[in-house]
């Protein structure tokens, strides 16, 4: 069997390794160097003319980065990938690579806060328009595309209200109009969902989250089907804008990928039990989780995902004050804005990531004041549920 064949768990451990581990170490080395040397000028010319796969400078490429990129491309079903210093570096560079002044991006109304800010605030400063629509409504996709629209951008499931966007339908409409589709696959990971196989052009991740899985690295990655576009994104945007990932962080991500499938199975199993518990709790007003029977988007999620993920949002009865009391009572769960770690993490968007917004503005993002976001970890599910029960008693 080759390094690049086999099932998901096999490829998460073995794929992409040809030629990037010359010493045959079980754990590939971290190439902590800024520059690489050449035997002569002819060899340097071969590399700089792309006739050789050797290396010049870590901002452009590095064996540890290449291994991570190759592995992500294998798992997402792409032709190549570009590693970035953060998820936002991946998102911003990808959108800039597909847009120019006079163009427009249409995005789903609910996005990660920094992505929303980049699209709504920074892009317009450079003559790029933006509109936010409800892409979870299939009937809204076609009317949303205008003459200037060049990119559709969305997360599915979305952060933090778990909207589900039908990737196949959006991509079919976009392709007919010559519009590119970029999907943030952070919540689902390639273990649960592969947007490129459903018609998307580019997939982006905050690799800080489930890809790493251990809360000790900040990183991003973009994966695409078109190899020429991958080259353009890497050398025309990542290198020029400078959002390069360090080899040490790439090594941490490779470690995380080895257990991605294993972790996601436990994350999802726990989340299903936690969602059912919350849905039946008298102090919970509403649960946002696509795996629950009757949840909006459940059928779509089941058709494009192999599991429903491990992020749950829920509204606490009694409003912001009650939700705040519940979150402040957390003992087992760290209060943190991130997600995807082995630990269960909890946050209150209205008091943290979206603080300062009134009810009406929160509603525009698909949030409420009492919405709590829970990133369900891989602890014993009974302990997670017991902790939530104790916290809700304080609400």
C-alpha positions in Angstrom: 0.0 0.0 0.0 1.3 3.5 -0.9 1.6 6.3 1.6 -1.3 8.1 -0.1 -3.9 5.3 -0.2 -6.1 3.7 2.3 -8.8 4.9 4.6 -9.0 8.3 6.4 -7.3 7.2 9.6 -4.5 5.5 7.6 -3.9 8.6 5.5 -4.0 10.9 8.5 -0.9 9.0 9.8 0.9 8.1 6.6 0.0 10.2 3.6 2.2 12.9 1.9 5.5 11.6 3.3 7.3 10.7 0.2 10.6 12.6 -0.1 10.2 14.8 3.0 11.7 12.5 5.6 15.2 11.7 4.4 16.4 10.1 7.6 13.4 7.8 7.8 12.6 8.9 11.4 9.4 7.5 12.8 8.4 11.0 13.7 9.5 13.2 10.8 11.9 15.9 11.9 11.2 19.6 12.4 13.2 21.5 9.8 13.8 24.6 11.9 15.8 26.6 9.3 15.1 29.9 7.5 17.2 29.1 4.4 18.4 26.2 2.4 21.7 25.9 0.5 22.6 24.9 -3.1 25.5 23.0 -4.5 25.8 25.5 -7.4 23.9 28.2 -9.2 22.4 25.7 -11.7 20.8 23.9 -8.8 19.5 27.3 -7.4 18.0 28.1 -10.8 16.3 24.7 -11.0 14.6 25.3 -7.7 13.6 28.9 -8.4 12.2 27.9 -11.8 10.2 25.1 -10.2 12.1 22.4 -12.1 13.1 20.9 -8.8 11.1 20.2 -5.6 14.0 21.3 -3.4 13.7 24.3 -1.0 14.9 27.9 -1.0 13.5 29.7 2.0 10.9 28.6 4.6 8.6 31.4 3.8 8.0 29.7 0.4 8.4 26.1 1.5 9.9 23.7 4.0 9.9 19.9 4.4 7.8 20.0 7.6 5.3 22.4 6.0 5.1 20.4 2.8 4.3 17.2 4.7 1.5 18.9 6.5 0.2 20.4 3.3 0.3 17.1 1.4 -1.5 15.4 4.2 -4.3 17.9 4.4 -4.7 17.8 0.6 -5.1 14.0 0.9 -7.6 14.2 3.7 -9.7 16.9 1.9 -9.5 15.4 -1.5 -7.6 18.4 -3.0 -4.7 18.6 -5.4 -2.7 20.7 -2.9 -2.8 22.8 0.2 -1.2 26.0 1.5 -0.3 26.3 5.2 -0.8 29.6 7.0 0.1 31.2 10.3 -3.5 31.3 11.4 -7.0 30.6 10.2 -7.6 34.2 9.5 -4.4 34.3 7.4 -5.8 31.5 5.3 -9.2 33.1 5.0 -8.0 36.6 4.1 -5.3 35.4 1.7 -7.8 33.1 -0.1 -10.4 35.8 -0.5 -7.9 38.4 -1.7 -6.6 35.9 -4.2 -10.1 35.5 -5.8 -11.2 39.1 -5.6 -10.2 42.5 -7.1 -11.5 46.0 -6.8 -15.0 46.2 -8.2 -15.8 42.6 -7.3 -18.2 41.4 -4.6 -18.2 38.6 -2.2 -21.5 37.2 -0.9 -21.2 35.6 2.5 -23.6 33.7 4.9 -25.0 36.0 7.5 -23.5 34.1 10.4 -19.7 33.9 10.4 -16.8 33.7 12.8 -16.4 37.2 14.1 -13.0 38.0 12.5 -14.0 36.6 9.2 -17.2 38.8 9.3 -15.0 41.8 10.2 -12.5 41.2 7.4 -15.3 40.9 4.8 -17.5 43.7 6.1 -14.8 46.3 7.1 -11.4 45.6 5.4 -12.4 44.4 1.9 -14.6 47.5 1.2 -11.5 49.7 1.9 -10.0 48.1 -1.2 -13.0 48.5 -3.4 -14.4 45.0 -2.9 -18.1 44.9 -2.1 -19.8 42.5 0.3 -23.3 41.3 1.1 -24.5 39.0 3.8 -27.5 36.7 3.1 -29.0 33.6 4.6 -27.3 30.9 2.4 -28.9 28.3 4.6 -32.1 29.1 2.7 -31.5 27.4 -0.7 -34.0 29.8 -2.4 -31.9 32.8 -1.4 -28.7 31.7 -3.2 -29.6 32.4 -6.8 -31.0 35.9 -6.1 -28.0 36.7 -4.0 -25.6 36.5 -7.0 -25.2 39.8 -8.8 -23.1 40.9 -11.8 -20.1 41.7 -9.6 -20.3 38.6 -7.4 -17.1 36.5 -7.8 -17.1 34.5 -4.5 -19.6 32.8 -2.2 -18.2 32.3 1.3 -19.7 30.4 4.2 -19.1 28.1 7.1 -21.2 24.9 7.6 -22.0 24.3 10.4 -21.7 28.0 11.1 -20.2 29.6 14.2 -21.9 29.8 16.7 -25.5 29.0 15.8 -24.8 25.8 13.7 -26.6 26.9 10.5 -26.3 24.2 7.8 -25.7 25.3 4.2 -26.4 22.8 1.4 -22.9 22.7 -0.2 -24.1 20.8 -3.3 -26.9 23.2 -4.1 -24.8 26.4 -3.5 -22.0 25.0 -5.6 -24.3 24.0 -8.5 -25.8 27.5 -8.6 -22.4 29.2 -8.3 -20.8 27.1 -11.0 -23.6 28.0 -13.4 -22.8 31.6 -12.8 -19.0 31.3 -12.9 -18.7 32.1 -9.2 -16.1 30.5 -6.9 -17.2 28.8 -3.6 -15.0 29.0 -0.5 -16.1 26.9 2.5 -14.8 27.1 6.0 -14.7 23.5 7.2 -13.3 24.1 10.7 -16.3 22.8 12.6 -16.7 19.6 10.6 -13.1 18.8 9.7 -12.4 16.5 6.7 -13.3 13.6 8.8 -17.0 14.5 8.8 -17.3 16.6 5.6 -15.3 17.2 2.4 -16.6 20.2 0.6 -14.3 19.8 -2.4 -16.0 16.5 -3.2 -19.4 18.4 -3.1 -18.3 21.0 -5.6 -16.5 23.7 -3.6 -13.4 25.4 -5.1 -11.4 26.1 -1.9 -11.7 24.8 1.7 -10.2 26.7 4.6 -9.6 25.7 8.2 -8.6 27.3 11.4 -6.2 24.4 12.0 -5.8 25.8 15.6 -9.0 23.9 16.3 -9.7 20.2 15.6 -6.7 19.7 13.2 -4.4 20.5 16.1 -6.7 19.2 18.8 -4.5 20.1 21.7 -4.8 23.8 22.1 -1.1 24.5 21.6 -0.7 25.8 18.1 -2.3 28.6 16.0 -2.5 27.8 12.3 -4.5 27.8 9.2 -4.7 25.9 5.9 -6.4 26.2 2.5 -7.0 23.3 0.2 -8.0 23.5 -3.4 -8.7 21.2 -6.4 -6.8 23.3 -9.0 -3.0 22.8 -8.7 -2.3 26.1 -10.6 -4.5 28.0 -8.1 -2.6 26.3 -5.2 0.7 27.6 -6.6 -0.8 31.1 -7.1 -2.1 31.2 -3.5 1.2 30.0 -2.1 3.6 32.2 -4.0 1.4 35.1 -5.0 -0.3 35.6 -1.7 0.9 33.6 1.3 4.6 34.4 0.5 3.9 38.1 -0.4 1.6 38.8 2.5 3.9 36.8 4.8 1.5 34.7 6.8 3.8 31.7 6.9 3.4 28.9 9.4 6.4 27.9 11.6 7.8 24.4 11.0 7.4 23.7 14.7 3.7 24.4 14.6 3.4 22.3 11.4 5.0 19.5 13.4 2.4 19.9 16.1 -0.4 19.8 13.5 1.0 16.6 12.0 0.9 15.1 15.5 -2.7 16.2 15.9 -3.8 14.7 12.5 -2.7 11.3 13.6 -5.6 11.1 16.1 -8.1 13.3 14.3 -10.4 10.5 13.3 -10.2 8.9 16.8 -10.9 12.2 18.5 -13.7 13.2 16.2 -15.5 9.9 16.9 -15.4 10.5 20.6 -16.2 14.2 20.3 -19.3 13.4 18.2 -20.5 10.5 20.5 -20.2 12.8 23.5 -21.9 15.7 21.7 -25.0 13.6 20.8 -25.5 12.6 24.4 -24.9 16.2 25.7 -27.3 17.6 23.1 -30.1 15.2 24.1 -29.5 16.0 27.8 -29.7 19.8 27.1 -32.8 19.4 25.0 -34.6 17.8 27.9 -33.4 20.2 30.6 -36.0 22.5 32.1 -33.6 25.5 32.3 -32.7 25.3 28.6 -34.8 27.3 26.2 -33.4 26.0 22.9 -30.6 23.8 21.7 -28.7 24.4 18.4 -27.3 21.1 17.2 -27.9 19.6 13.7 -28.0 16.1 15.2 -31.2 16.6 17.1 -34.4 15.4 15.6 -36.3 18.3 14.1 -33.3 20.6 14.0 -33.3 23.0 11.0 -30.8 21.6 8.5 -30.7 18.1 9.9 -31.5 16.4 6.6 -29.0 18.5 4.7 -26.3 17.9 7.4 -27.0 14.1 7.2 -26.6 14.2 3.4 -23.2 15.9 3.4 -21.7 15.0 6.8 -20.8 11.6 8.3 -21.5 13.0 11.8 -22.9 16.1 13.3 -19.9 17.5 15.0 -19.2 18.5 18.6 -20.1 22.1 18.9 -23.4 22.8 20.6 -25.0 26.2 21.3 -28.0 26.5 23.7 -30.1 29.3 25.2 -30.5 29.4 29.0 -33.9 30.4 30.3 -33.8 33.7 32.1 -31.7 35.7 29.6 -28.2 37.0 29.9 -28.0 37.1 33.7 -29.0 33.5 34.0 -26.7 32.4 31.3 -23.8 34.3 32.9 -24.5 32.6 36.3 -24.4 29.2 34.6 -21.1 29.8 32.8 -19.5 31.4 35.8 -20.3 28.2 37.7 -18.1 26.2 35.4 -15.5 24.1 37.1 -14.6 21.2 34.8 -14.9 23.3 31.7 -12.4 26.2 31.0 -14.1 29.4 29.9 -12.4 30.1 26.6 -13.1 31.4 23.1 -11.5 28.6 21.2 -12.9 25.1 20.4 -11.8 21.7 19.1 -9.5 20.8 22.0 -9.6 17.6 24.0 -11.1 19.6 26.9 -14.7 20.7 26.8 -14.7 24.5 26.5 -17.5 26.9 27.2 -18.1 30.6 26.3 -20.9 33.1 26.3 -20.7 35.1 23.0 -22.8 38.1 24.2 -20.3 38.6 27.0 -17.1 37.6 25.2 -16.7 37.3 21.4 -19.7 39.5 20.6 -19.7 41.8 23.7 -21.0 45.3 23.3 -23.7 44.3 20.8 -27.4 44.9 21.6 -30.1 42.3 21.1 -31.0 43.6 17.6 -27.4 43.5 16.4 -26.8 40.0 17.9 -29.9 38.8 16.1 -28.3 39.9 12.8 -25.5 37.4 13.6 -28.0 34.7 14.5 -27.3 35.0 18.2 -29.2 35.8 21.4 -28.0 37.2 24.7 -28.5 33.9 26.5 -26.8 31.7 23.9 -23.9 29.6 25.3 -21.5 27.9 23.0 -20.1 24.5 24.1 -17.2 22.8 22.4 -17.7 19.2 23.7 -14.5 17.5 24.5 -13.4 13.9 24.8 -13.8 13.5 28.6 -16.2 10.8 29.9 -19.7 11.9 28.7 -21.2 11.3 32.1 -18.8 13.8 33.7 -19.6 16.4 31.0 -23.4 16.0 31.6 -23.1 16.0 35.4 -21.1 19.3 35.2 -23.7 20.9 32.9 -26.5 19.8 35.3 -24.6 21.4 38.2 -24.0 24.6 36.3 -27.6 24.9 35.1 -28.7 24.6 38.7 -27.0 28.0 39.3 -28.9 29.6 36.4 
